[in-house]
């Protein structure tokens, strides 16, 4: 399976629209991060570094001190929109 910018953007937008909780977003990110680490999920080589950074940030999105607000999430969406 391939992880795409669209996949991540969809999750970020779901959180911004409050369709998922910060905990659900964090759990999704943890699952994807470790799937990448284990080779069960792949990404385009061009996106690999960015995706690791974003997933790392999202894994702790529900933790005090690391929580992401709407501005943070929108900035992540903007980074995904950059080519």
N, C-alpha and C positions, 0 to 999 in steps of 0.2 A: 504494500500500500504506500502511496505517496502523500506526504503532507504538503499542502499548497498554501500560498498566501490567502487564497479565498477561504480555506478551512479556518485559519487563525482569525481572519477578519470577521467571519461569521460568528465565532465565539465572542469576540470583543464586542460586536454590535449587539449580540444577545444580552451581554452583561450591561451595556449602556442602556438598553431598552428595559432592563430589569426583568427579562424573561428567564434568566438564570442568576443564581446567587454568586457571591464572591467565592464561596466554598466550592460550588460546582465548577466554576472557571478554574480555580486552583487545581482541583482534582483532574479535570480534563488536561490541563497543562502537564501535570505530573505523569499522567498516563502516556502522553505524547513524548515527553522528554525521555522517559525510560525506554519507550519503544524505539526511539532513535538510537539510544545507547546500545540496545540489544540487537539492532539491525532488523527489527520487525517492521520498521517504518523508514522510509527514505525521503530525502528532499533533494531538490535541484541543488547542485554544487554551489551555484551562485547565491542561494538563499540560506545555506547551512549556518553560517556565522550569525546572521540576523535572527534566524529562528531559534537558535540556542539561547541567545540573549533574551528574546521575547519570552520564550517558554520559561526560562529561569526566573524572570520577573513575575510571570503569572503564577508560578508554582506557589508563591508566597502571598498571593493577592488577598488572601483571607486572614493573614496574620497581622496582629497589631504591630505598628512600626514599619510594616512593609506593604500595608494595604494600598491599593491603587484607587484613586478617585477618578471621576469622569474625565478630567483633564488629562490624567496619566494615560487612561485607556484610549482617548482620542489621539494622543501623541503616538501611541503604538500603532493605531490604525494608519496615521499619516506616514509612519516609517514603512509600513507595508505597501503603501501606495507609491512610494518612491521607487524608481527603477534603477 
